[in-house]
Amino acid sequence: TLEKPASIDEVVLKLNGFRTKIYPLRITVDGKTVFEGKTGHNLGYFTAVCKSVKGAKVRIQLAANLQN
């Protein structure tokens, strides 16, 4: 939960096992899905570019059944 509502258009994550794992993610802001996709292999950080939305509660989930 953020201190106050803010505009969110991307989320940057530091991932564990980034060179060998692909994570299917779902990101919501105040209950609205703003990103669904897989991370791919990277150098440690992943930037999820989201639909721009203003909100205070950001939730990042592993999504088991993404077809992207």
N, C-alpha and C positions, 0 to 999 in steps of 0.2 A: 504494500500500500504506500502510495506516494504521500508526502506531506500535504500537498494540495493538487487539484486537478492540473494536468499539463497536456500539451499537444504531444502526441507520440507518433512518430513516423518510421522509427527503426529501433531495434533492440540488438545490442551487441552482447554476445555471450562468450565466456571462456569455457571450453569444453574439456572433459576428461577423455583420454583415449582418442584424441582428435585425428590422429593419423590413420587409425584402423577402424574406427566406428562411424557409422552414419546414424544420426538421430532423427526420427520423425517427430516434429514439434507442432504444437498448436499453441498460439499465443492469443490471449483474450485481454481486452481492456474493458472494464466494467461489464463483463459478460458478453461482449460482442467479439466475435472472432476477427482478428486483424491479420493473422498469418497462419497458414498451414503449409507445411512442406518439410523437406528433408535437408539436413545440413550439408551432406557431402564431406569429402576429406578436405582438411584445411591445415593451416599452420598454427592452430590453437584458438583462434577467435573466429566467430561466425556472426555476420551481420544479417539479421532478418529485416528486410525492408517491408514495412507494413502499410496497410491502408491508414492514412492519417486520421487520427481520432483524438478527442480530448477526453481524459478520464483520470481516475485516481488509483484504481485497483488493477494491477497488471498480473496476469497469471500465465506461467509458462508450464506446459504439460508435455510429457511424452505421449504421442498419439500412436497407438498400436496399429491402426488400420488405414494409414494414408496410402493412397494409390498414385501419388505424384511420382 
